[in-house]
Amino acid sequence: MKRKLISLMCCTLLFIFLSACQKEYSGEYIEWGEKTNSNAAELLEKNEIPYEIKDGIIYIPEDAFDDAIYCCS
């Protein structure tokens, strides 16, 4: 019984830790680059960075700018 309780506590702590590591972007969308001749949209999607495309221009949340630079450079 004690082993099950310890295992359950470890799993719960692991779940809490992993869910705390998830990033939520909430900033205003800013212009990041053009979609015309790059695979930037695919890289942003692969790295779970939200984006919008308007008139061939990629927009990302302002607070995701550094993450987008790291993943796509």
C-alpha positions as CSV (number, residue, x, y, z in Angstrom):
1,M,0.0,0.0,0.0
2,K,2.8,2.4,0.9
3,R,4.6,1.7,-2.4
4,K,1.4,2.5,-4.4
5,L,1.0,5.8,-2.5
6,I,4.7,6.8,-3.2
7,S,4.3,5.9,-6.9
8,L,1.1,7.9,-7.1
9,M,2.8,10.9,-5.5
10,C,5.8,10.7,-7.8
11,C,3.5,10.5,-10.9
12,T,1.5,13.5,-9.6
13,L,4.7,15.6,-9.0
14,L,6.0,14.6,-12.5
15,F,2.7,15.7,-14.1
16,I,2.7,19.0,-12.3
17,F,6.4,19.7,-13.2
18,L,5.8,18.9,-16.9
19,S,2.7,20.9,-17.2
20,A,4.5,23.9,-15.5
21,C,7.1,23.8,-18.3
22,Q,4.5,24.4,-21.0
23,K,4.7,27.9,-22.5
24,E,1.6,30.0,-23.1
25,Y,2.1,32.9,-25.5
26,S,-0.3,35.8,-25.0
27,G,1.4,38.9,-26.4
28,E,0.2,41.0,-29.2
29,Y,0.9,39.6,-32.7
30,I,3.8,41.4,-34.4
31,E,5.3,41.0,-37.9
32,W,8.0,38.4,-38.0
33,G,8.8,37.6,-41.6
34,E,7.6,36.6,-45.1
35,K,6.2,33.2,-45.9
36,T,7.1,33.4,-49.6
37,N,10.3,31.4,-49.8
38,S,11.1,29.9,-46.4
39,N,10.0,27.0,-44.3
40,A,9.5,29.3,-41.2
41,A,5.9,28.4,-40.8
42,E,6.7,24.7,-40.6
43,L,9.5,25.3,-38.1
44,L,7.2,27.5,-36.0
45,E,4.5,24.8,-36.0
46,K,7.1,22.1,-35.2
47,N,8.2,24.1,-32.2
48,E,4.6,24.8,-31.1
49,I,4.9,28.6,-31.6
50,P,1.5,30.1,-32.6
51,Y,1.5,32.2,-35.8
52,E,-0.9,33.9,-38.2
53,I,-0.3,34.6,-41.9
54,K,-1.8,37.7,-43.4
55,D,-1.0,38.8,-46.9
56,G,2.0,36.5,-47.1
57,I,3.5,37.9,-43.8
58,I,4.0,35.8,-40.7
59,Y,2.9,37.3,-37.4
60,I,3.8,35.8,-34.0
61,P,3.0,36.8,-30.5
62,E,5.4,39.4,-29.2
63,D,6.5,37.2,-26.2
64,A,7.4,34.4,-28.6
65,F,9.9,36.4,-30.6
66,D,13.0,35.1,-28.9
67,D,11.8,31.5,-29.1
68,A,11.1,31.9,-32.8
69,I,14.6,33.3,-33.4
70,Y,16.1,30.3,-31.6
71,C,14.1,27.7,-33.4
72,C,14.3,29.2,-36.9
73,S,17.8,30.6,-37.2
